[in-house]
């Protein structure tokens, strides 16, 4: 990412207001992240990206700012070398990300950032705003969010426009899979950069916690992620009902207990299987995903030499 940022900084730009001259390529890059909920907590892979990539960029001497939602991130000025800007956002399924991204984008106009990096499709709609002040923008696409079944017709249409905005409004677009790169090439004739998700090498630990839950090491299959329709968790349950195996199925992850899909999973999951509220990263089954996304939980499982 550092090479990508430096290349962006070095390119010429147009602006509707006076901007500073291009800075030397060996100076620290001033980067802002917009789109996620913040830091010191993990709701999705975006927050994990902030924590892992952001702190490494800061440790390398770059100036990193993370725009956070005030209800998600504690009132701190810095975290792991990153500056935090907490801004308000309404607690709404449909307007929270829209409102916070708009306010954050407007805030960047008076800040001395070199690059404003947006995640993922929805926030890409506002990636043109920092460019009005001569800043470069980048968008990372982690999946075709408009395909998620939780969105209605209007929300899906807005997100689909975000798919277009990701390659038309920003200076640079990165994707986390080759499938997404092919999608943009075939549908928009656009060139994107494939930047795979990374993972931290972790040491194996004892299986004490899973034993407490009645599970045995090497004899269960784990789905790890949010319980949402496009993750197709129900297909795993249906598949396990059709096979004779001592291996147990564990569905672990997020999703409000009052969410209709989560309730459906709990009501249809046979007693011999288990839906756990605890996420343990040992075995991972990646169920079919309809958004062409590569989950950030996929690679940590591979670093432990586990089938994924």
TITORZA-538449 format. One record per residue (C-alpha): y negated, x, z negated; residue in three letters. Coordinates in pm, whole numbers. Each point is the difference from the previous one (the first is absolute). Layout:
<gulums>
[[Y X Z] "ALA"]
...
</gulums>
This chain:
<gulums>
[[0 0 0] "UNK"]
[[-238 288 -68] "UNK"]
[[24 115 362] "UNK"]
[[-62 -356 120] "UNK"]
[[-305 -36 -224] "UNK"]
[[-146 333 110] "UNK"]
[[45 -88 365] "UNK"]
[[-178 -331 -53] "UNK"]
[[-287 166 -181] "UNK"]
[[-45 245 286] "UNK"]
[[-35 -271 267] "UNK"]
[[-339 -128 108] "UNK"]
[[-101 -352 -92] "UNK"]
[[-259 -263 78] "UNK"]
[[-197 -183 -265] "UNK"]
[[-267 -268 -31] "UNK"]
[[-166 203 -279] "UNK"]
[[-80 373 -28] "UNK"]
[[298 206 -118] "UNK"]
[[52 352 -124] "UNK"]
[[109 267 250] "UNK"]
[[369 81 37] "UNK"]
[[116 208 -296] "UNK"]
[[195 328 31] "UNK"]
[[373 -59 27] "UNK"]
[[80 221 -300] "UNK"]
[[-200 -209 -250] "UNK"]
[[163 -263 -224] "UNK"]
[[42 -343 160] "UNK"]
[[-154 -303 -169] "UNK"]
[[253 -284 23] "UNK"]
[[-2 -359 -121] "UNK"]
[[307 -224 -26] "UNK"]
[[-40 -377 46] "UNK"]
[[252 -281 13] "UNK"]
[[226 44 -301] "UNK"]
[[-38 -136 -350] "UNK"]
[[-77 336 -159] "UNK"]
[[178 255 -216] "UNK"]
[[184 25 -335] "UNK"]
[[235 -275 101] "UNK"]
[[219 -72 298] "UNK"]
[[17 -329 183] "UNK"]
[[84 130 346] "UNK"]
[[48 321 192] "UNK"]
[[-376 28 52] "UNK"]
[[-61 69 -367] "UNK"]
[[277 260 13] "UNK"]
[[-176 161 297] "UNK"]
[[-324 17 -196] "UNK"]
[[170 166 -294] "UNK"]
[[207 255 189] "UNK"]
[[-213 87 303] "UNK"]
[[-334 -49 -173] "UNK"]
[[70 233 -289] "UNK"]
[[135 267 232] "UNK"]
[[-310 -17 217] "UNK"]
[[-216 25 -311] "UNK"]
[[201 296 -128] "UNK"]
[[-58 170 337] "UNK"]
[[-374 -24 -57] "UNK"]
[[-85 -313 198] "UNK"]
[[-225 -276 -133] "UNK"]
[[211 -317 -31] "UNK"]
[[-131 -342 -95] "UNK"]
[[222 -304 -58] "UNK"]
[[-143 -349 17] "UNK"]
[[172 -206 -269] "UNK"]
[[11 -363 -102] "UNK"]
[[-146 -31 -347] "UNK"]
[[281 -225 -129] "UNK"]
[[267 251 106] "UNK"]
[[-140 343 -94] "UNK"]
[[-121 95 -353] "UNK"]
[[-373 79 -40] "UNK"]
[[18 374 74] "UNK"]
[[-231 217 206] "UNK"]
[[270 241 120] "UNK"]
[[379 22 18] "UNK"]
[[200 308 101] "UNK"]
[[-309 154 156] "UNK"]
[[-90 -314 199] "UNK"]
[[-323 -193 -50] "UNK"]
[[51 -369 -66] "UNK"]
[[-233 -275 118] "UNK"]
[[91 -330 -164] "UNK"]
[[-138 -307 172] "UNK"]
[[55 -370 -71] "UNK"]
[[244 -215 193] "UNK"]
[[106 -362 -47] "UNK"]
[[358 -58 -109] "UNK"]
[[105 -182 312] "UNK"]
[[301 41 227] "UNK"]
[[-206 -50 315] "UNK"]
[[-345 137 -87] "UNK"]
[[51 283 -249] "UNK"]
[[72 277 252] "UNK"]
[[-251 -141 251] "UNK"]
[[-286 -12 -251] "UNK"]
[[71 335 -166] "UNK"]
[[36 183 331] "UNK"]
[[-327 -147 130] "UNK"]
[[-193 95 -315] "UNK"]
[[158 347 -5] "UNK"]
[[-80 57 369] "UNK"]
[[-364 -93 -54] "UNK"]
[[-12 235 -298] "UNK"]
[[107 292 220] "UNK"]
[[-312 -32 217] "UNK"]
[[-213 180 -258] "UNK"]
[[265 250 -109] "UNK"]
[[43 350 153] "UNK"]
[[360 -43 113] "UNK"]
[[134 179 305] "UNK"]
[[298 -234 41] "UNK"]
[[84 -348 -126] "UNK"]
[[375 -61 10] "UNK"]
[[120 -362 8] "UNK"]
[[345 -139 -91] "UNK"]
[[154 -216 160] "UNK"]
[[-59 -273 269] "UNK"]
[[-226 -244 -186] "UNK"]
[[-256 256 -117] "UNK"]
[[-5 149 352] "UNK"]
[[-223 -293 97] "UNK"]
[[-287 174 -178] "UNK"]
[[63 354 123] "UNK"]
[[-299 -26 235] "UNK"]
[[-251 -33 -286] "UNK"]
[[-8 365 -119] "UNK"]
[[-34 107 363] "UNK"]
[[-340 -171 9] "UNK"]
[[-118 280 -228] "UNK"]
[[167 276 200] "UNK"]
[[312 32 -213] "UNK"]
[[348 38 150] "UNK"]
[[268 -255 -83] "UNK"]
[[377 11 3] "UNK"]
[[254 -278 -44] "UNK"]
[[360 35 -113] "UNK"]
[[232 -277 119] "UNK"]
[[306 -44 -220] "UNK"]
[[137 -314 161] "UNK"]
[[-87 -307 203] "UNK"]
[[-125 -200 -295] "UNK"]
[[-73 -312 204] "UNK"]
[[375 -55 27] "UNK"]
[[40 -51 -373] "UNK"]
[[122 -350 -69] "UNK"]
[[-226 -41 -302] "UNK"]
[[-306 -34 227] "UNK"]
[[-108 -325 160] "UNK"]
[[-126 -42 355] "UNK"]
[[-362 99 -66] "UNK"]
[[83 302 -216] "UNK"]
[[259 120 251] "UNK"]
[[-255 -29 281] "UNK"]
[[-253 204 -196] "UNK"]
[[257 269 -73] "UNK"]
[[105 7 362] "UNK"]
[[-361 69 93] "UNK"]
[[19 280 -258] "UNK"]
[[284 146 207] "UNK"]
[[-243 14 294] "UNK"]
[[-286 130 -217] "UNK"]
[[214 289 -126] "UNK"]
[[-8 163 345] "UNK"]
[[-333 -132 127] "UNK"]
[[-239 25 -298] "UNK"]
[[111 329 -159] "UNK"]
[[-31 358 124] "UNK"]
[[365 73 -74] "UNK"]
[[313 -204 -66] "UNK"]
[[314 126 -170] "UNK"]
[[334 -181 -28] "UNK"]
[[292 62 -233] "UNK"]
[[280 -60 251] "UNK"]
[[81 77 362] "UNK"]
[[64 -371 52] "UNK"]
[[-361 -76 -89] "UNK"]
[[-118 278 228] "UNK"]
[[197 -154 288] "UNK"]
[[-135 -345 -87] "UNK"]
[[-361 112 34] "UNK"]
[[71 190 318] "UNK"]
[[176 -295 163] "UNK"]
[[-233 -279 -113] "UNK"]
[[-339 174 -3] "UNK"]
[[46 314 207] "UNK"]
[[-127 183 -307] "UNK"]
[[87 345 -127] "UNK"]
[[80 17 -370] "UNK"]
[[113 287 -219] "UNK"]
[[336 -18 -170] "UNK"]
[[-33 121 -360] "UNK"]
[[319 -68 -196] "UNK"]
[[-1 -95 -365] "UNK"]
[[93 283 -233] "UNK"]
[[184 13 -330] "UNK"]
[[23 217 -309] "UNK"]
[[325 185 -61] "UNK"]
[[139 -131 -326] "UNK"]
[[277 113 -230] "UNK"]
[[296 -225 -60] "UNK"]
[[12 -164 -342] "UNK"]
[[270 -151 -216] "UNK"]
[[114 -358 61] "UNK"]
[[-62 -113 -358] "UNK"]
[[-249 -271 92] "UNK"]
[[218 -163 263] "UNK"]
[[298 4 -237] "UNK"]
[[-206 -207 -243] "UNK"]
[[-40 -258 276] "UNK"]
[[374 -22 61] "UNK"]
[[-11 209 316] "UNK"]
[[213 301 87] "UNK"]
[[-126 303 186] "UNK"]
[[112 2 362] "UNK"]
[[112 -364 -9] "UNK"]
[[-312 -196 80] "UNK"]
[[-237 -46 290] "UNK"]
[[-370 -23 -76] "UNK"]
[[-278 -178 182] "UNK"]
[[-334 135 -122] "UNK"]
[[-324 -172 94] "UNK"]
[[-204 -316 -26] "UNK"]
[[187 -328 33] "UNK"]
[[-160 -148 310] "UNK"]
[[152 -194 292] "UNK"]
[[-44 271 264] "UNK"]
[[205 244 -212] "UNK"]
[[300 -225 62] "UNK"]
[[150 50 -345] "UNK"]
[[194 -322 49] "UNK"]
[[193 165 284] "UNK"]
[[140 256 -244] "UNK"]
[[117 -280 -228] "UNK"]
[[161 -183 291] "UNK"]
[[172 320 119] "UNK"]
[[141 75 -347] "UNK"]
[[138 -353 -27] "UNK"]
[[211 66 309] "UNK"]
[[164 326 -104] "UNK"]
[[255 90 -266] "UNK"]
[[-132 302 -189] "UNK"]
[[-32 122 -359] "UNK"]
[[-345 131 87] "UNK"]
[[-282 -206 -149] "UNK"]
[[-325 -96 165] "UNK"]
[[-321 67 -191] "UNK"]
[[-333 -139 111] "UNK"]
[[-275 182 -186] "UNK"]
[[-370 -25 44] "UNK"]
[[-312 -207 4] "UNK"]
[[-84 -359 66] "UNK"]
[[-142 -257 -239] "UNK"]
[[269 -194 -182] "UNK"]
[[-180 -318 112] "UNK"]
[[4 106 365] "UNK"]
[[214 -244 206] "UNK"]
[[193 278 175] "UNK"]
[[74 180 -328] "UNK"]
[[116 -327 -153] "UNK"]
[[223 -62 300] "UNK"]
[[161 343 -36] "UNK"]
[[68 -53 -368] "UNK"]
[[150 -343 56] "UNK"]
[[226 105 289] "UNK"]
[[113 342 -124] "UNK"]
[[363 -24 -122] "UNK"]
[[78 97 -359] "UNK"]
[[193 306 114] "UNK"]
[[-324 139 139] "UNK"]
[[-316 80 -188] "UNK"]
[[-372 -30 62] "UNK"]
[[-159 263 -221] "UNK"]
[[-362 31 -99] "UNK"]
[[31 374 -52] "UNK"]
[[-45 235 297] "UNK"]
[[221 309 -16] "UNK"]
[[-1 235 296] "UNK"]
[[362 105 41] "UNK"]
[[167 -204 273] "UNK"]
[[-198 -177 264] "UNK"]
[[97 -259 255] "UNK"]
[[-270 -59 261] "UNK"]
[[36 -358 114] "UNK"]
[[-123 -104 347] "UNK"]
[[-381 -9 2] "UNK"]
[[-182 -209 257] "UNK"]
[[-327 197 -9] "UNK"]
[[118 332 151] "UNK"]
[[-90 159 -332] "UNK"]
[[153 309 -162] "UNK"]
[[-7 -51 -375] "UNK"]
[[-128 280 -220] "UNK"]
[[299 -61 -229] "UNK"]
[[237 97 282] "UNK"]
[[-65 374 1] "UNK"]
[[28 61 -378] "UNK"]
[[354 -135 18] "UNK"]
[[81 248 275] "UNK"]
[[-131 293 -206] "UNK"]
[[272 -81 -254] "UNK"]
[[265 25 271] "UNK"]
[[74 -371 -28] "UNK"]
[[98 -220 294] "UNK"]
[[-301 -202 116] "UNK"]
</gulums>
